[in-house]
């Protein structure tokens, strides 16, 4: 079985749960009627299934090739697939129509992003990083910069990258050393070394636009002295075409456990010519425009890799004949039953599916709020959507990647010994997905961002809105018997999350280490609450279809998976609450040298 | 930081918790006074740290080399290290003195096995599999077979393997096809293909003794027609030296995600000469002698890989300067604080340590029961120890490997982006440890063995003994205030396990799928109970030392980690109980094609 994009599930969420049609008055949405969207996704699915998925193992086995002339060759077939993608206009799906983009809603682009990240995550990172750099230039660039870069980058004719990390600084950007010296003509000369630069050099695009964090000579120490620069590989000439080679080079590739098809570069800047993007010393804020895009994108990758791995596990479990059902043969004429008859195999598949279907709704629901934050004419809607984007971003990133990796690991487990060999794709999913827990801020950093920054922002307004929204859903649906287990489960987990939030507000203030000690359990409790809310919405929509006489088993199956979520995944909520309330004291007792 | 064997922790467990000296009247134990044992372990530690650990990354990067002449070359340095190991007599540690072994207790050998599996798991599999084959011949061989093979294999001059799996059968050995034809002279001709044969071919020993499951012509179908054969690579000549080459060959190596230093072979037997081991058609029973040894060994590997990965994470967390403590700088003169100041980093380290220290006690405690089952003069002791070995084996295997992999993954997480590169050892630990959840019976199979076979055996006698033992510990120590949290935690989790056991006995009979559906949660609840019991014993021993005036911080630290276990790991018990009681119905609802 190869990858099949979950268009059916995506359109159900977009149509029946998020009610996409209700937003037809927003710019971009007028062209995004659900039938159009379905067509776009079907076409995207075909591209991902037929062009990208077959290259996934190729990229893993072959990897990228660095040469002493500082060029990087991507795996066989990547360039042709990239050209096809550009030609079909996929990268421009969400780009600004003012710069040649199609201007479709982010929520539609996210659905496509899931497919590309499932079919070939290493490949998908090339256009993905470009989109992040695009967003930063779109937000912070001058009109001239926008006119020069956005049309090319929006179409993925030029690539884009993020250059943050240096050997001595990853999370802690205050330690950054790369220098920018004013050249006197309004440009700067950038010098320094950057590491782990995804897509830093490759043969897919005619130019690569590096966004580089650097410190202008004489700038304040720490994070307040960091600026962001546009540093293209080839300096655009007067016509906006790639001209003279800039003084930067990929001096090596990182050997990694996974995503071999993506070039992870060590970049050397040696008085490279750069243009300031945004304000001096305000680079970090702009970098976070990219970073937030990227974090959501990584959450999508986690889910996507989980989906792809799950599909392989299902295929294996249906085909592999081994042993007999505990309740008597189910394939009496065959030598053995398919292993999908075994409850413990199904446990892994159902665990995965309950996360994937609930997580997909959560991802698209969050993405829709991104659209509302940008596009709604109603300020109250924009404000709430903006609050939600801040609050949900670390949860989408960390929760979906933690679970995506767990699903990849369970998928390997369903395969038994075959999964550990490189003849089956389980190993690649496990290895590729593992990076999603780390990059764009480790999941621990996400948890700290959630409890340390996002909860407290604006007096806790965002999380209070979320509680209010859930309360309203609970009371609106309390009388609907068909939804009782979903409403009860949601109310219960929301109460736990509220309890945890209160505990954090009191104890995190008294001792910030309490917040750090609680952060990961809090984030997981938050994830369970968000997915419970999504499952309640999914169940409501499925019930509505069934009540309207739709006999497609899709809806009845949806309710089975939802009830499974309540019975088998939600019980972890209590454990998270108990653990997070234990505070920091035992954690902090041992001196560092006693570990 | 390189690997440091945890001799201090091991000797604390052997001396203070298991009270090794109390068994001095048992054969083998008379020479195993605690001071001697400590010396042996110290020497073993030096060998593992200095000789094996430096070869771990070499084995991973280089892998094994197969040639068209069917030879396999192990990674550079493996042969020299193996020769040193044989010369030092390490493999003979536990071997029977009647055949030239040292006859030390299994519990001591297990401690050494932890070190070897931590320092270099792929290397350790070569002597490890030999020990399994040794055990099968020791149990089921004729006097002649024992005299011929045991001295050589006990010293690891000859290697040994287990040949079970074929392409169409792994877990389900009833599907096995390899044939054995009587040659008329008491020997057999073995023909068939075996896959995933660890250490099936290599350059470390002068001979390799394959134990091969095959079906004698005309034998009953299914598992009742399977016999076990001794099939040496070189047929022993009249003097017992390697003679004529047997008709068997390694026809290829498996490409795997990890344990690259161990040769995973496809073996072809083409009328190879073999000798029946044990009775005709009773091969499976004898194979389980090997298998049970091997399962315990795999549990040890899981723990060992976790320990090695944990040590690397600690080293990184102490050295890596990044960000500041939430409560103000702790390294004010440096550019940043070491990341070990962060509560969420400590959470991962403390989670790991609470499992490792409790798990080490559980592993050694179980291993001591192996000694008692073999050696105790008291039949009641032997019987109970035997019951325990049956009951605990799947728990040691599955719980310690699940957790070992989790620790390896957390260790990578502590490393951040560095962990995903192959410059740090985190990736190898993650990749190597992943196989332990799969081989020698997947962890799902272990869980099914526990609930389907081990619980019910002899009317549930084994698990009832375990409850009685815990009850006795609880009442003996109920009045000791210093132990209150440990005793309370133990009583609570034991009550939950007992509740789950009763639920299983009632509902598993009504519908066997309920047992399958509950199995993995039950196994984890069992693991938490076993570790709670171990932590109560560890705490009691540490308190006794402190009460006696010993001021070594080792003991106070032990209590901190133990209380952390109670606060931060034990809360999962309730979630496991809730989940397992939901039964099989939702799991079994969807038809296979709806996945």
Boltz contact constraints between the chains, C-beta under 6 A:
constraints:
  - contact:
      token1: [A, 170]
      token2: [B, 416]
      max_distance: 6.0
  - contact:
      token1: [A, 170]
      token2: [B, 417]
      max_distance: 6.0
  - contact:
      token1: [A, 171]
      token2: [B, 322]
      max_distance: 6.0
  - contact:
      token1: [A, 171]
      token2: [B, 323]
      max_distance: 6.0
  - contact:
      token1: [A, 172]
      token2: [B, 322]
      max_distance: 6.0
  - contact:
      token1: [A, 172]
      token2: [B, 323]
      max_distance: 6.0
  - contact:
      token1: [A, 172]
      token2: [B, 336]
      max_distance: 6.0
  - contact:
      token1: [A, 175]
      token2: [B, 335]
      max_distance: 6.0
  - contact:
      token1: [A, 196]
      token2: [B, 417]
      max_distance: 6.0
  - contact:
      token1: [A, 254]
      token2: [B, 421]
      max_distance: 6.0
  - contact:
      token1: [A, 255]
      token2: [B, 422]
      max_distance: 6.0
  - contact:
      token1: [A, 256]
      token2: [B, 420]
      max_distance: 6.0
  - contact:
      token1: [A, 256]
      token2: [B, 421]
      max_distance: 6.0
  - contact:
      token1: [A, 257]
      token2: [B, 420]
      max_distance: 6.0
  - contact:
      token1: [A, 257]
      token2: [B, 427]
      max_distance: 6.0
  - contact:
      token1: [A, 314]
      token2: [B, 595]
      max_distance: 6.0
  - contact:
      token1: [A, 318]
      token2: [B, 592]
      max_distance: 6.0
  - contact:
      token1: [A, 322]
      token2: [B, 171]
      max_distance: 6.0
  - contact:
      token1: [A, 322]
      token2: [B, 172]
      max_distance: 6.0
  - contact:
      token1: [A, 323]
      token2: [B, 171]
      max_distance: 6.0
  - contact:
      token1: [A, 323]
      token2: [B, 172]
      max_distance: 6.0
  - contact:
      token1: [A, 326]
      token2: [B, 512]
      max_distance: 6.0
  - contact:
      token1: [A, 326]
      token2: [B, 513]
      max_distance: 6.0
  - contact:
      token1: [A, 326]
      token2: [B, 516]
      max_distance: 6.0
  - contact:
      token1: [A, 327]
      token2: [B, 512]
      max_distance: 6.0
  - contact:
      token1: [A, 327]
      token2: [B, 513]
      max_distance: 6.0
  - contact:
      token1: [A, 335]
      token2: [B, 175]
      max_distance: 6.0
  - contact:
      token1: [A, 336]
      token2: [B, 172]
      max_distance: 6.0
  - contact:
      token1: [A, 340]
      token2: [B, 592]
      max_distance: 6.0
  - contact:
      token1: [A, 343]
      token2: [B, 513]
      max_distance: 6.0
  - contact:
      token1: [A, 343]
      token2: [B, 516]
      max_distance: 6.0
  - contact:
      token1: [A, 343]
      token2: [B, 517]
      max_distance: 6.0
  - contact:
      token1: [A, 343]
      token2: [B, 584]
      max_distance: 6.0
  - contact:
      token1: [A, 343]
      token2: [B, 587]
      max_distance: 6.0
  - contact:
      token1: [A, 344]
      token2: [B, 444]
      max_distance: 6.0
  - contact:
      token1: [A, 344]
      token2: [B, 516]
      max_distance: 6.0
  - contact:
      token1: [A, 344]
      token2: [B, 519]
      max_distance: 6.0
  - contact:
      token1: [A, 344]
      token2: [B, 520]
      max_distance: 6.0
  - contact:
      token1: [A, 346]
      token2: [B, 587]
      max_distance: 6.0
  - contact:
      token1: [A, 349]
      token2: [B, 595]
      max_distance: 6.0
  - contact:
      token1: [A, 350]
      token2: [B, 587]
      max_distance: 6.0
  - contact:
      token1: [A, 416]
      token2: [B, 170]
      max_distance: 6.0
  - contact:
      token1: [A, 416]
      token2: [B, 438]
      max_distance: 6.0
  - contact:
      token1: [A, 416]
      token2: [B, 442]
      max_distance: 6.0
  - contact:
      token1: [A, 417]
      token2: [B, 170]
      max_distance: 6.0
  - contact:
      token1: [A, 417]
      token2: [B, 196]
      max_distance: 6.0
  - contact:
      token1: [A, 417]
      token2: [B, 438]
      max_distance: 6.0
  - contact:
      token1: [A, 420]
      token2: [B, 256]
      max_distance: 6.0
  - contact:
      token1: [A, 420]
      token2: [B, 257]
      max_distance: 6.0
  - contact:
      token1: [A, 420]
      token2: [B, 435]
      max_distance: 6.0
  - contact:
      token1: [A, 420]
      token2: [B, 438]
      max_distance: 6.0
  - contact:
      token1: [A, 421]
      token2: [B, 254]
      max_distance: 6.0
  - contact:
      token1: [A, 421]
      token2: [B, 256]
      max_distance: 6.0
  - contact:
      token1: [A, 422]
      token2: [B, 255]
      max_distance: 6.0
  - contact:
      token1: [A, 427]
      token2: [B, 257]
      max_distance: 6.0
  - contact:
      token1: [A, 435]
      token2: [B, 420]
      max_distance: 6.0
  - contact:
      token1: [A, 438]
      token2: [B, 416]
      max_distance: 6.0
  - contact:
      token1: [A, 438]
      token2: [B, 417]
      max_distance: 6.0
  - contact:
      token1: [A, 438]
      token2: [B, 420]
      max_distance: 6.0
  - contact:
      token1: [A, 442]
      token2: [B, 416]
      max_distance: 6.0
  - contact:
      token1: [A, 444]
      token2: [B, 344]
      max_distance: 6.0
  - contact:
      token1: [A, 512]
      token2: [B, 326]
      max_distance: 6.0
  - contact:
      token1: [A, 512]
      token2: [B, 327]
      max_distance: 6.0
  - contact:
      token1: [A, 513]
      token2: [B, 326]
      max_distance: 6.0
  - contact:
      token1: [A, 513]
      token2: [B, 327]
      max_distance: 6.0
  - contact:
      token1: [A, 513]
      token2: [B, 343]
      max_distance: 6.0
  - contact:
      token1: [A, 516]
      token2: [B, 326]
      max_distance: 6.0
  - contact:
      token1: [A, 516]
      token2: [B, 343]
      max_distance: 6.0
  - contact:
      token1: [A, 516]
      token2: [B, 344]
      max_distance: 6.0
  - contact:
      token1: [A, 517]
      token2: [B, 343]
      max_distance: 6.0
  - contact:
      token1: [A, 519]
      token2: [B, 344]
      max_distance: 6.0
  - contact:
      token1: [A, 520]
      token2: [B, 344]
      max_distance: 6.0
  - contact:
      token1: [A, 557]
      token2: [B, 590]
      max_distance: 6.0
  - contact:
      token1: [A, 557]
      token2: [B, 594]
      max_distance: 6.0
  - contact:
      token1: [A, 560]
      token2: [B, 589]
      max_distance: 6.0
  - contact:
      token1: [A, 560]
      token2: [B, 590]
      max_distance: 6.0
  - contact:
      token1: [A, 563]
      token2: [B, 586]
      max_distance: 6.0
  - contact:
      token1: [A, 564]
      token2: [B, 586]
      max_distance: 6.0
  - contact:
      token1: [A, 567]
      token2: [B, 582]
      max_distance: 6.0
  - contact:
      token1: [A, 568]
      token2: [B, 579]
      max_distance: 6.0
  - contact:
      token1: [A, 571]
      token2: [B, 575]
      max_distance: 6.0
  - contact:
      token1: [A, 571]
      token2: [B, 578]
      max_distance: 6.0
  - contact:
      token1: [A, 571]
      token2: [B, 579]
      max_distance: 6.0
  - contact:
      token1: [A, 572]
      token2: [B, 575]
      max_distance: 6.0
  - contact:
      token1: [A, 575]
      token2: [B, 571]
      max_distance: 6.0
  - contact:
      token1: [A, 575]
      token2: [B, 572]
      max_distance: 6.0
  - contact:
      token1: [A, 575]
      token2: [B, 575]
      max_distance: 6.0
  - contact:
      token1: [A, 578]
      token2: [B, 571]
      max_distance: 6.0
  - contact:
      token1: [A, 579]
      token2: [B, 568]
      max_distance: 6.0
  - contact:
      token1: [A, 579]
      token2: [B, 571]
      max_distance: 6.0
  - contact:
      token1: [A, 582]
      token2: [B, 567]
      max_distance: 6.0
  - contact:
      token1: [A, 584]
      token2: [B, 343]
      max_distance: 6.0
  - contact:
      token1: [A, 586]
      token2: [B, 563]
      max_distance: 6.0
  - contact:
      token1: [A, 586]
      token2: [B, 564]
      max_distance: 6.0
  - contact:
      token1: [A, 587]
      token2: [B, 343]
      max_distance: 6.0
  - contact:
      token1: [A, 587]
      token2: [B, 346]
      max_distance: 6.0
  - contact:
      token1: [A, 587]
      token2: [B, 350]
      max_distance: 6.0
  - contact:
      token1: [A, 589]
      token2: [B, 560]
      max_distance: 6.0
  - contact:
      token1: [A, 590]
      token2: [B, 557]
      max_distance: 6.0
  - contact:
      token1: [A, 590]
      token2: [B, 560]
      max_distance: 6.0
  - contact:
      token1: [A, 592]
      token2: [B, 318]
      max_distance: 6.0
  - contact:
      token1: [A, 592]
      token2: [B, 340]
      max_distance: 6.0
  - contact:
      token1: [A, 594]
      token2: [B, 557]
      max_distance: 6.0
  - contact:
      token1: [A, 595]
      token2: [B, 314]
      max_distance: 6.0
  - contact:
      token1: [A, 595]
      token2: [B, 349]
      max_distance: 6.0
